[in-house]
Amino acid sequence: MTTNTMVALRSYTVTGSPASSVNFDLTGISGYTDLVLISSAMASSGVPDNLMQFNNNSTGNYYSSTFLSGTGSSALSARESNRNWLSLDSYGSLNTSNFNIAEIHIMNYANTTTYKTVITRASNGALGTDAIVGLWRSTAAITYITLLPSSSTFAVGSTFTLYGI
């Protein structure tokens, strides 16, 4: 007998007009230890960063990220501390001509005794690829996820799917 280990829980596609953010309300979701969010996003203008917040927590500097990134001809490692968001890319930033594909693993999202860890792999064929470890310094269970570009909006056709593991 085969059992599903990843179950699609929510999906969103930007249609009609660009979106300034994409939100996932986790109300009613239970029985999973981890979440995986697959993003295929493009910016409607500029080259903004792809960002994430939990539980509408956009103040207080509770987020940090560590990057390993490369373009094929250059590499970068960096760290961001005490931010109001998690960065989901660096070289793999959103742009207006190529979709950025990101696979975002959110561990122990419902646990109320530990900080939340996020591992992201993102790539954009025109800009590069990233491996990022992020931390949300809160013991609160994650009940709401917000994705947003640092500037601009998500272009029509951008898709986001949330899975439970």
Secondary structure, DSSP 8 states (H G I E B T S, - for coil): ----SSEEEEEEE--SS-BS-EEEE-TT--S-S-EEEEEEE-BSSS---EEEEETT--SS--EEEEEEEE-SS-EEEEEEEEESSEE--STT---SSS-EEEEEEETTTT-SSS-EEEEEEEEETTTEEEEEEEEE---S---EEEEEESSS-B-TT-EEEEEE-
